[in-house]
Amino acid sequence: MDQIFQITAVCLIGAVLTALLRKNGTEMALLLTLAVAAVVLLALGGAVRDITDLVTRMLHAGSIAPELFVPLIKTVAIALVSRIGAELCRDAGAGAIAQALETAGALCAVVAALPLFQEVWEMLQTLL
């Protein structure tokens, strides 16, 4: 719980400093935004590791094939990365690039989920 307060403080301080820097030049503001985003992502490394460990233990305990769960994790990761990247592009004033990134993220998510779709299709085929 303390971690979210720390991350919120970093983000708020970063947002205020970014707003101040934008008055003088957008380049430094963009660099600060990138730095704050990187700090937040690094701070979440432990949480991601904890989630990964729990999911791995649950998969082994339930005898669930990783091929069924890995595409879901990849899809979530793609969605998060593309959303953050698109917002950073928007902050830099590149709305068209942000839209292209979101479209690419959606397509990559579908590609990442293809093994799951294939597995479902094969299950349906055995039922028929």
GROMACS elastic network, one bead per residue, 0.5 to 0.9 nm:
[ bonds ]
;  ai    aj funct       b0    kb
    1     4     6  0.56450   500
    1     5     6  0.69860   500
    2     5     6  0.52557   500
    2     6     6  0.63567   500
    2     7     6  0.87163   500
    3     6     6  0.50905   500
    3     7     6  0.61072   500
    3     8     6  0.84661   500
    3    43     6  0.81318   500
    3    44     6  0.85556   500
    4     8     6  0.59026   500
    4     9     6  0.84466   500
    5     8     6  0.50290   500
    5     9     6  0.61152   500
    5    10     6  0.86412   500
    6     9     6  0.50909   500
    6    10     6  0.62431   500
    6    11     6  0.86122   500
    7    10     6  0.51024   500
    7    11     6  0.61214   500
    7    12     6  0.85618   500
    7    39     6  0.86884   500
    7    40     6  0.62581   500
    7    43     6  0.77838   500
    8    11     6  0.50743   500
    8    12     6  0.60406   500
    8    13     6  0.85032   500
    9    12     6  0.51473   500
    9    13     6  0.60494   500
    9    14     6  0.83371   500
   10    13     6  0.52487   500
   10    14     6  0.59577   500
   10    15     6  0.85007   500
   10    36     6  0.71218   500
   10    39     6  0.84723   500
   10    40     6  0.78900   500
   11    15     6  0.59800   500
   11    16     6  0.86071   500
   11    33     6  0.89877   500
   11    36     6  0.66603   500
   11    37     6  0.81660   500
   11    40     6  0.80108   500
   12    16     6  0.62119   500
   12    17     6  0.85628   500
   13    16     6  0.52152   500
   13    17     6  0.61374   500
   13    18     6  0.84154   500
   14    17     6  0.51433   500
   14    18     6  0.58781   500
   14    19     6  0.84897   500
   14    32     6  0.70254   500
   14    33     6  0.68549   500
   14    35     6  0.88687   500
   14    36     6  0.62952   500
   15    19     6  0.61248   500
   15    20     6  0.86531   500
   15    32     6  0.89308   500
   15    33     6  0.77091   500
   15    36     6  0.89026   500
   16    19     6  0.51345   500
   16    20     6  0.63398   500
   16    21     6  0.86946   500
   17    20     6  0.50464   500
   17    21     6  0.61040   500
   17    22     6  0.85820   500
   17    29     6  0.77438   500
   17    32     6  0.80374   500
   18    21     6  0.50223   500
   18    22     6  0.60687   500
   18    23     6  0.89282   500
   18    26     6  0.85946   500
   18    28     6  0.80157   500
   18    30     6  0.75999   500
   18    32     6  0.65674   500
   18    33     6  0.68460   500
   19    22     6  0.52378   500
   19    23     6  0.70099   500
   19    29     6  0.74149   500
   20    23     6  0.57197   500
   20    24     6  0.76291   500
   20    29     6  0.81710   500
   21    24     6  0.55144   500
   21    25     6  0.61153   500
   21    26     6  0.68792   500
   21    27     6  0.86203   500
   21    28     6  0.65354   500
   21    29     6  0.52641   500
   21    32     6  0.88708   500
   22    25     6  0.50552   500
   22    27     6  0.80916   500
   22    28     6  0.77010   500
   22    29     6  0.56526   500
   22    30     6  0.85903   500
   23    26     6  0.76757   500
   24    28     6  0.87110   500
   24    29     6  0.89668   500
   25    28     6  0.63352   500
   25    29     6  0.69603   500
   26    29     6  0.50019   500
   26    30     6  0.60711   500
   26    31     6  0.86503   500
   26    92     6  0.75593   500
   27    30     6  0.52292   500
   27    31     6  0.63465   500
   27    32     6  0.87094   500
   27    92     6  0.83302   500
   28    31     6  0.50374   500
   28    32     6  0.61357   500
   28    33     6  0.85506   500
   29    32     6  0.51058   500
   29    33     6  0.61668   500
   29    34     6  0.86834   500
   29    92     6  0.87913   500
   30    34     6  0.62129   500
   30    35     6  0.85874   500
   30    88     6  0.79521   500
   30    91     6  0.72496   500
   30    92     6  0.62812   500
   31    34     6  0.50878   500
   31    35     6  0.61504   500
   31    36     6  0.86619   500
   32    36     6  0.61433   500
   32    37     6  0.85574   500
   33    36     6  0.52073   500
   33    37     6  0.61810   500
   33    38     6  0.85997   500
   33    88     6  0.75657   500
   33    91     6  0.84642   500
   34    37     6  0.51185   500
   34    38     6  0.61376   500
   34    39     6  0.86535   500
   34    88     6  0.74327   500
   35    38     6  0.50708   500
   35    39     6  0.61807   500
   35    40     6  0.86510   500
   36    39     6  0.50789   500
   36    40     6  0.61976   500
   36    41     6  0.86210   500
   37    40     6  0.51833   500
   37    41     6  0.61869   500
   37    42     6  0.86146   500
   37    84     6  0.83517   500
   37    88     6  0.88963   500
   38    41     6  0.51211   500
   38    42     6  0.60987   500
   38    43     6  0.85061   500
   39    42     6  0.51295   500
   39    43     6  0.60670   500
   39    44     6  0.86877   500
   40    43     6  0.50109   500
   40    44     6  0.63443   500
   40    45     6  0.89634   500
   41    44     6  0.51677   500
   41    45     6  0.66510   500
   42    45     6  0.52648   500
   42    46     6  0.83284   500
   43    46     6  0.70465   500
   43    47     6  0.82261   500
   44    47     6  0.52306   500
   44    48     6  0.62424   500
   44    49     6  0.86580   500
   45    48     6  0.51691   500
   45    49     6  0.61976   500
   45    50     6  0.87074   500
   46    49     6  0.50162   500
   46    50     6  0.61935   500
   46    51     6  0.86717   500
   47    50     6  0.50544   500
   47    51     6  0.62224   500
   47    52     6  0.85475   500
   48    51     6  0.51371   500
   48    52     6  0.60863   500
   48    53     6  0.85926   500
   49    52     6  0.50418   500
   49    53     6  0.61229   500
   49    54     6  0.86311   500
   50    53     6  0.51617   500
   50    54     6  0.62344   500
   50    55     6  0.86517   500
   51    54     6  0.51643   500
   51    55     6  0.61283   500
   51    56     6  0.85092   500
   52    55     6  0.51940   500
   52    56     6  0.60628   500
   52    57     6  0.86265   500
   53    56     6  0.51109   500
   53    57     6  0.62196   500
   53    58     6  0.86284   500
   54    57     6  0.51584   500
   54    58     6  0.61547   500
   54    59     6  0.86004   500
   55    58     6  0.50061   500
   55    59     6  0.60662   500
   55    60     6  0.86212   500
   56    59     6  0.51225   500
   56    60     6  0.62861   500
   56    61     6  0.86010   500
   56    66     6  0.85713   500
   57    60     6  0.52142   500
   57    61     6  0.60613   500
   57    62     6  0.85254   500
   58    61     6  0.50537   500
   58    62     6  0.59663   500
   58    63     6  0.82697   500
   58    64     6  0.82691   500
   59    62     6  0.52848   500
   59    63     6  0.58327   500
   59    64     6  0.50648   500
   59    65     6  0.71035   500
   59    66     6  0.69719   500
   59    69     6  0.82468   500
   60    63     6  0.50777   500
   60    64     6  0.66142   500
   60    65     6  0.83250   500
   60    66     6  0.88055   500
   61    64     6  0.78934   500
   62    65     6  0.89115   500
   63    66     6  0.89595   500
   64    67     6  0.84700   500
   64    68     6  0.73666   500
   64    69     6  0.80341   500
   65    68     6  0.57070   500
   65    69     6  0.72631   500
   66    69     6  0.51839   500
   66    70     6  0.57296   500
   66    71     6  0.87121   500
   67    70     6  0.56587   500
   67    71     6  0.70314   500
   67   115     6  0.72283   500
   67   116     6  0.72400   500
   67   119     6  0.84632   500
   68    71     6  0.66351   500
   68    72     6  0.76481   500
   68   115     6  0.76829   500
   68   116     6  0.57122   500
   68   119     6  0.74695   500
   69    72     6  0.53654   500
   69    73     6  0.66258   500
   69    74     6  0.88681   500
   69   116     6  0.79728   500
   70    73     6  0.51746   500
   70    74     6  0.61562   500
   70    75     6  0.85773   500
   70   112     6  0.88431   500
   70   113     6  0.87447   500
   70   116     6  0.86963   500
   71    74     6  0.50139   500
   71    75     6  0.60308   500
   71    76     6  0.86391   500
   71   109     6  0.85965   500
   71   112     6  0.55414   500
   71   114     6  0.77328   500
   71   115     6  0.68911   500
   71   116     6  0.63546   500
   72    75     6  0.51185   500
   72    76     6  0.63271   500
   72    77     6  0.86824   500
   72   109     6  0.89845   500
   72   112     6  0.79983   500
   72   113     6  0.66623   500
   72   116     6  0.80362   500
   73    76     6  0.52148   500
   73    77     6  0.62023   500
   73    78     6  0.86340   500
   74    77     6  0.50714   500
   74    78     6  0.60991   500
   74    79     6  0.85878   500
   74   109     6  0.73936   500
   74   112     6  0.63150   500
   74   113     6  0.78459   500
   75    78     6  0.51203   500
   75    79     6  0.61880   500
   75    80     6  0.87059   500
   75   106     6  0.88673   500
   75   108     6  0.79074   500
   75   110     6  0.75798   500
   75   111     6  0.87678   500
   75   112     6  0.60814   500
   75   113     6  0.65915   500
   76    79     6  0.51044   500
   76    80     6  0.62661   500
   76    81     6  0.86700   500
   76   109     6  0.78944   500
   77    80     6  0.51895   500
   77    81     6  0.61088   500
   77    82     6  0.84779   500
   77   109     6  0.87421   500
   78    81     6  0.52230   500
   78    82     6  0.59471   500
   78    83     6  0.83481   500
   78   105     6  0.60946   500
   78   106     6  0.80690   500
   78   108     6  0.71235   500
   78   109     6  0.60680   500
   78   112     6  0.86699   500
   79    82     6  0.53519   500
   79    83     6  0.60082   500
   79    84     6  0.85972   500
   79   102     6  0.83820   500
   79   105     6  0.62869   500
   79   106     6  0.73035   500
   79   108     6  0.89592   500
   79   109     6  0.70765   500
   80    83     6  0.52102   500
   80    84     6  0.61709   500
   80    85     6  0.84785   500
   81    84     6  0.53130   500
   81    85     6  0.60129   500
   81    86     6  0.84645   500
   81   105     6  0.81041   500
   82    85     6  0.50215   500
   82    86     6  0.59083   500
   82    87     6  0.85274   500
   82    98     6  0.87150   500
   82   101     6  0.62112   500
   82   102     6  0.58066   500
   82   103     6  0.88261   500
   82   104     6  0.79737   500
   82   105     6  0.53564   500
   82   106     6  0.84046   500
   83    86     6  0.50918   500
   83    87     6  0.61960   500
   83    88     6  0.86186   500
   83    98     6  0.86334   500
   83   101     6  0.81716   500
   83   102     6  0.66294   500
   83   105     6  0.80809   500
   84    87     6  0.51970   500
   84    88     6  0.62423   500
   84    89     6  0.86830   500
   85    88     6  0.51095   500
   85    89     6  0.62461   500
   85    90     6  0.86813   500
   85    98     6  0.73212   500
   85   101     6  0.73648   500
   85   102     6  0.84682   500
   86    89     6  0.50030   500
   86    90     6  0.61879   500
   86    91     6  0.86273   500
   86    94     6  0.88236   500
   86    95     6  0.81042   500
   86    97     6  0.74953   500
   86    99     6  0.69318   500
   86   100     6  0.83843   500
   86   101     6  0.59820   500
   86   102     6  0.63553   500
   87    91     6  0.61534   500
   87    92     6  0.85994   500
   87    95     6  0.88225   500
   87    98     6  0.68340   500
   88    91     6  0.50235   500
   88    92     6  0.63283   500
   88    93     6  0.87883   500
   88    94     6  0.87196   500
   88    98     6  0.79285   500
   89    92     6  0.50276   500
   89    93     6  0.64132   500
   89    94     6  0.51608   500
   89    95     6  0.65672   500
   89    96     6  0.86376   500
   89    97     6  0.65929   500
   89    98     6  0.52492   500
   89   101     6  0.88456   500
   90    94     6  0.51467   500
   90    96     6  0.83780   500
   90    97     6  0.80193   500
   90    98     6  0.59711   500
   90    99     6  0.88970   500
   91    94     6  0.73845   500
   91    95     6  0.84428   500
   92    95     6  0.82922   500
   93    96     6  0.88365   500
   94    97     6  0.53958   500
   94    98     6  0.62652   500
   94    99     6  0.88257   500
   95    99     6  0.62320   500
   95   100     6  0.86415   500
   96    99     6  0.50966   500
   96   100     6  0.62193   500
   96   101     6  0.86110   500
   97   101     6  0.61151   500
   97   102     6  0.86239   500
   98   101     6  0.50502   500
   98   102     6  0.62398   500
   98   103     6  0.86652   500
   99   102     6  0.50783   500
   99   103     6  0.62083   500
   99   104     6  0.85634   500
  100   103     6  0.51000   500
  100   104     6  0.60978   500
  100   105     6  0.85036   500
  101   105     6  0.59963   500
  101   106     6  0.85906   500
  102   106     6  0.62220   500
  102   107     6  0.87035   500
  103   106     6  0.51329   500
  103   107     6  0.63275   500
  103   108     6  0.85974   500
  104   107     6  0.51543   500
  104   108     6  0.60338   500
  104   109     6  0.84914   500
  105   108     6  0.50381   500
  105   109     6  0.60286   500
  105   110     6  0.86455   500
  106   109     6  0.50936   500
  106   110     6  0.63758   500
  106   111     6  0.87568   500
  107   110     6  0.51395   500
  107   111     6  0.62844   500
  107   112     6  0.86287   500
  108   112     6  0.60545   500
  108   113     6  0.85569   500
  109   112     6  0.50024   500
  109   113     6  0.61723   500
  109   114     6  0.87285   500
  110   113     6  0.50703   500
  110   114     6  0.62845   500
  111   114     6  0.52135   500
  111   115     6  0.82368   500
  112   115     6  0.71449   500
  112   116     6  0.83928   500
  113   116     6  0.53311   500
  113   117     6  0.64137   500
  113   118     6  0.87597   500
  114   118     6  0.60549   500
  114   119     6  0.85613   500
  115   119     6  0.61467   500
  115   120     6  0.86546   500
  116   119     6  0.50617   500
  116   120     6  0.62482   500
  116   121     6  0.85380   500
  117   120     6  0.51368   500
  117   121     6  0.60855   500
  117   122     6  0.86408   500
  118   122     6  0.61821   500
  118   123     6  0.86305   500
  119   122     6  0.51267   500
  119   123     6  0.62526   500
  119   124     6  0.86729   500
  120   123     6  0.50443   500
  120   124     6  0.62116   500
  120   125     6  0.86147   500
  121   124     6  0.50874   500
  121   125     6  0.61845   500
  121   126     6  0.88336   500
  122   126     6  0.64375   500
  122   127     6  0.88829   500
  123   126     6  0.52986   500
  123   127     6  0.66336   500
  124   127     6  0.51505   500
  124   128     6  0.66220   500
  125   128     6  0.53632   500
